[in-house]
Amino acid sequence: MLTIHRTTIVGQCPHGGGDVYKAEFITGKYEFVAVERIQEEIDKLTQAPIYQETLTQLLANRLDCKVKTYGIHGKFETECEADPEEQ
């Protein structure tokens, strides 16, 4: 079974200003990630300014699932997709 959790993340770019990202957390056939755990990791990682690319990869690593984020930075729409890195 494939599960996709979706949420909105409010963070801050290191270059100033607040950022809002749409995010998807995609689990595979035998994986499970509780939404409470997803929110806990989001809260930890957004306490300080962080780049969208870094946030996406760290969430994938910590939650061991594919993560996609979508954000707008000035005139650019940015989509990041990350799989967990092998440790």
C-alpha positions in Angstrom: 0.0 0.0 0.0 1.2 3.5 -0.9 0.5 6.2 1.6 0.9 10.0 1.0 0.7 12.4 3.8 0.3 16.1 2.8 0.9 19.2 5.0 2.0 22.8 4.9 5.3 23.8 6.4 6.1 27.3 7.6 9.8 28.0 7.8 12.3 30.8 7.4 14.8 31.1 4.6 18.4 31.9 5.7 18.3 34.9 3.3 15.4 36.4 5.3 11.6 36.3 5.1 9.2 33.5 5.9 8.6 30.6 3.5 5.6 28.4 3.2 6.0 25.0 1.6 3.5 22.3 0.6 4.9 19.0 1.4 4.3 15.3 0.6 5.6 12.3 2.6 5.4 9.2 0.5 5.7 5.8 2.2 6.3 2.5 0.4 4.5 -0.8 0.5 5.8 -1.9 3.9 6.6 1.4 5.6 4.6 3.4 8.1 5.2 7.0 9.3 2.9 8.5 11.9 1.8 12.0 11.2 2.7 12.9 14.7 6.3 11.9 14.0 6.3 13.9 10.8 5.1 17.0 12.7 7.7 16.5 15.4 10.5 16.5 12.8 9.1 19.5 11.0 9.0 21.4 14.3 12.6 20.5 15.1 14.0 21.4 11.7 12.1 24.7 11.4 13.2 26.3 14.7 16.1 28.0 12.8 16.3 29.3 9.2 16.9 26.4 6.7 17.0 26.1 3.0 14.1 24.2 1.3 16.6 21.7 -0.3 18.2 20.9 3.1 14.9 20.7 4.9 13.6 18.2 2.3 16.6 15.9 2.5 16.8 16.0 6.3 13.1 15.1 6.5 13.6 12.2 4.1 16.6 10.9 6.1 14.9 11.3 9.5 11.6 9.8 8.5 13.0 7.2 6.1 10.6 8.0 3.3 10.4 10.0 0.1 9.7 13.7 0.6 8.6 16.3 -1.9 8.3 20.0 -1.1 6.9 22.9 -3.2 7.7 26.5 -2.5 7.8 30.0 -4.1 11.0 32.1 -3.8 10.5 35.5 -5.4 9.8 34.8 -9.0 10.7 31.1 -8.8 8.6 28.1 -7.9 10.8 25.4 -6.5 10.1 21.7 -6.2 12.5 19.5 -4.2 12.3 15.7 -4.1 14.4 13.6 -1.8 14.8 9.9 -1.0 16.4 8.8 2.2 20.2 8.6 1.9 21.8 5.3 2.8 23.6 5.5 6.1 
